[in-house]
Amino acid sequence: MKTLRLGCIPILLVLSSSLTAQDHNTGFIRLRQPDSPAQFVRTRNNVKEDLLKFATLKNVGDSPITGYRIGWVAVYDQGKDKVGLGLPVDVPDGINPGQTVEVSAQGVSPNLLAEGPLAIVFFVAETRTTNAPTWKPDIEQIEVQARQMAALVPPN
């Protein structure tokens, strides 16, 4: 029996079978990052235009967010995962604690699906706030978590 260890960092797998890319058996997952000042509330995927069509991001921190960046990991069975980063987004008026903002399409190419990934995992790659230094996760740790989460995606 194989044991899957997720380490000390708690993560939440959010997957819907309706979000599975047709004909590709690819799961779309959003990573919940407990130490991030911003969390995904929801995401909408589109296999024809942009794999992250839009998302809702919530400020779960204590100070206004003045900018953010979204990232994704395409997880492949062969282990040659690909990490992508969207462009930094400035929010001049700020996102106050508890507020949400709609994140527009991120330019995640549907061509990634042609390579047969197990999952596409979306994450918050950066937040800037008024009262703290820029927050960024450890990308290597994100890749490890993405691979662990992809292993939990049920086969179609």
C-alpha positions, 0 to 999 in steps of 0.5 A: 500500500502506498502512503502519501505524505503531505508534510507539515503544510496543510493544503486543501484539494479543490477539484470538481469533476465538471472542471476536468478537461474533456478528452485529456483526463486533466484535473484543474486544482486550486491550491489553498495556501494558508500562509498567503494573504490572498486565497482563491474563492473560486476559479473558472476554467476553459479548455478552448481559450484560457485554462484559467478564464477567471477567478475570485481572489479574497484578501484573508490578511490584515492589510490591503493588497496592492498587487498580486500575481497568479501562477500555475503548475502543469503536472506530468506523469513523467515528472517534467512539470512546467511552472507558469506565472501570470503578469503582476497585477497592480491594484491601486485602490487596494483590496481591503481585508475580507474583500474579493477581486475578480482575476481576469484570464491569465494567458494559460494556453490550452496547448498545455493539454496536448501534452497530457498533464495529470493536473493543472494546479493554480496558486497565488504566486505573489502578493504586495500589501501596504504594510508588509514586504512582498509575499512569495511562496517557495516555488519548489515547495509549490511544485511538490504540493502540486505533484502530491495533489495531482496524485489525488485526482481521480481517474476518469 
